[in-house]
């Protein structure tokens, strides 16, 4: 008699356990159905933001006109000096914004320092023993790729906003 009662109780527990497991699986499936599109949406947004940042920080464009060192030294304004990741940068005017971006370099794609300038008038970039002087007519972008400064003209951009 006791054995029948025990086996009946165990049978009831097993049936209740199956029901609970089925309910858990149902709700887990619902959660996956809801979360999957949200995860795909967020991943797509991040991918688009990465592509937009890559395009924004591109070095495509017209190279900046160069400037003679004597012409840079003869400027009427005292240059503002800033050191970023081993590059000493001087500008006569405007604002600047610097970051690190990945560019193709010798040995593959590597991170490089890059700075945007809003109307710098004149730029001097020193990397190690190398010095380059530029006279961009408007906004400019300077990066140090393979240990050499690269300057390209940019459309006017608002920096810091």
C-alpha positions as CSV (number, residue, x, y, z in Angstrom):
1,X,0.0,0.0,0.0
2,X,2.8,2.4,0.9
3,X,4.6,1.5,-2.3
4,X,1.6,2.4,-4.4
5,X,1.2,5.7,-2.6
6,X,4.9,6.5,-3.1
7,X,4.8,5.5,-6.8
8,X,1.7,7.5,-7.3
9,X,3.3,10.5,-5.7
10,X,6.5,10.1,-7.8
11,X,4.3,9.8,-11.0
12,X,2.6,13.1,-10.1
13,X,5.9,14.8,-9.6
14,X,7.2,13.6,-12.9
15,X,4.1,14.8,-14.7
16,X,4.3,18.2,-13.0
17,X,8.0,18.4,-13.8
18,X,7.3,17.8,-17.5
19,X,4.7,20.5,-17.5
20,X,7.1,23.0,-15.9
21,X,9.9,22.0,-18.3
22,X,7.5,22.5,-21.3
23,X,6.5,25.9,-20.0
24,X,10.1,26.9,-19.5
25,X,11.0,25.9,-23.0
26,X,7.9,27.8,-24.4
27,X,9.0,31.0,-22.6
28,X,12.6,30.5,-23.7
29,X,11.5,30.2,-27.3
30,X,9.4,33.4,-27.0
31,X,12.5,35.2,-25.5
32,X,14.7,34.1,-28.4
33,X,12.0,35.1,-31.0
34,X,11.8,38.6,-29.4
35,X,15.6,39.1,-28.8
36,X,17.0,37.8,-32.1
37,X,15.6,40.8,-34.2
38,X,16.7,43.3,-31.6
39,X,20.2,41.9,-31.5
40,X,20.3,41.9,-35.3
41,X,19.1,45.5,-35.4
42,X,21.8,46.6,-32.9
43,X,24.5,44.8,-34.8
44,X,23.4,46.4,-38.0
45,X,23.4,49.9,-36.4
46,X,26.9,49.3,-35.0
47,X,28.2,48.1,-38.4
48,X,26.7,51.2,-40.1
49,X,28.3,53.4,-37.5
50,X,31.7,51.7,-38.1
51,X,31.4,52.3,-41.8
52,X,30.4,55.9,-41.3
53,X,33.4,56.5,-38.9
54,X,35.7,54.8,-41.4
55,X,34.5,57.1,-44.2
56,X,34.6,60.2,-41.9
57,X,38.3,59.6,-40.9
58,X,39.4,58.6,-44.4
59,X,42.6,60.0,-45.8
60,X,41.1,60.3,-49.3
61,X,41.3,63.9,-50.7
62,X,43.5,66.4,-52.2
63,X,47.0,66.6,-50.6
64,X,47.6,69.8,-48.6
65,X,49.9,72.3,-50.3
66,X,53.4,72.3,-48.8
67,X,55.1,75.2,-47.2
68,X,58.7,76.2,-46.9
69,X,60.1,76.1,-43.3
70,X,61.1,79.7,-43.6
71,X,57.6,80.7,-44.6
72,X,56.2,78.9,-41.5
73,X,58.7,80.5,-39.2
74,X,57.9,84.0,-40.7
75,X,54.2,83.7,-39.9
76,X,52.6,86.6,-38.0
77,X,51.0,84.4,-35.3
78,X,52.8,82.4,-32.7
79,X,52.2,78.7,-33.4
80,X,50.2,76.6,-31.0
81,X,52.1,73.4,-30.2
82,X,50.6,70.0,-29.3
83,X,52.1,66.6,-29.0
84,X,50.0,63.6,-29.8
85,X,51.3,60.0,-29.9
86,X,54.9,61.0,-30.7
87,X,54.0,63.7,-33.3
88,X,54.7,67.3,-32.4
89,X,52.1,69.4,-34.3
90,X,52.1,73.2,-34.6
91,X,49.2,75.2,-36.1
92,X,48.7,79.0,-36.5
93,X,45.0,79.1,-35.9
94,X,41.8,77.1,-35.6
95,X,40.7,74.1,-33.6
96,X,41.9,70.6,-33.7
97,X,40.6,67.1,-32.8
98,X,42.8,64.0,-32.6
99,X,42.1,60.3,-32.3
100,X,43.6,57.0,-33.4
101,X,42.2,55.2,-36.5
102,X,43.2,52.1,-38.4
103,X,44.9,52.7,-41.8
104,X,46.7,50.5,-44.3
105,X,50.4,50.6,-43.5
106,X,53.4,48.5,-44.1
107,X,52.7,45.1,-42.7
108,X,48.9,45.4,-42.9
109,X,46.3,47.6,-41.2
110,X,47.5,49.4,-38.0
111,X,46.4,52.1,-35.7
112,X,47.8,55.6,-36.5
113,X,47.3,59.0,-34.9
114,X,45.1,61.4,-36.9
115,X,44.1,65.0,-36.3
116,X,41.5,67.2,-37.9
117,X,42.0,71.0,-38.1
118,X,39.5,73.8,-38.8
119,X,41.3,76.5,-40.7
120,X,44.9,76.1,-39.3
121,X,46.5,78.6,-41.8
122,X,49.8,76.7,-41.5
123,X,50.8,73.4,-40.0
124,X,54.2,71.9,-39.0
125,X,54.3,68.2,-38.1
126,X,57.4,66.6,-36.6
127,X,57.8,62.9,-36.3
128,X,61.2,61.8,-35.1
129,X,63.7,63.5,-37.4
130,X,61.2,64.2,-40.1
131,X,59.5,67.6,-40.4
132,X,56.7,68.5,-42.8
133,X,55.1,71.9,-43.4
134,X,51.7,72.5,-44.9
135,X,49.5,75.5,-45.9
136,X,46.0,74.1,-46.2
137,X,43.5,76.6,-47.7
138,X,40.8,75.5,-45.2
139,X,40.2,72.5,-43.0
140,X,42.8,69.7,-43.0
141,X,43.4,66.2,-41.7
142,X,46.9,65.0,-40.7
143,X,47.8,61.4,-39.9
144,X,51.1,59.7,-39.3
145,X,51.2,56.6,-41.6
146,X,54.3,54.5,-41.6
147,X,56.2,57.1,-39.6
148,X,55.5,59.9,-42.1
149,X,53.0,62.7,-41.9
150,X,50.2,62.8,-44.4
151,X,48.0,65.9,-44.9
152,X,44.8,66.1,-46.9
153,X,42.4,68.9,-47.4
154,X,39.0,68.5,-45.9
155,X,35.6,70.1,-46.5
156,X,34.8,72.5,-43.7
157,X,33.9,70.6,-40.5
158,X,32.8,71.7,-37.1
159,X,35.2,70.3,-34.6
160,X,34.1,69.5,-31.1
161,X,30.4,69.3,-31.7
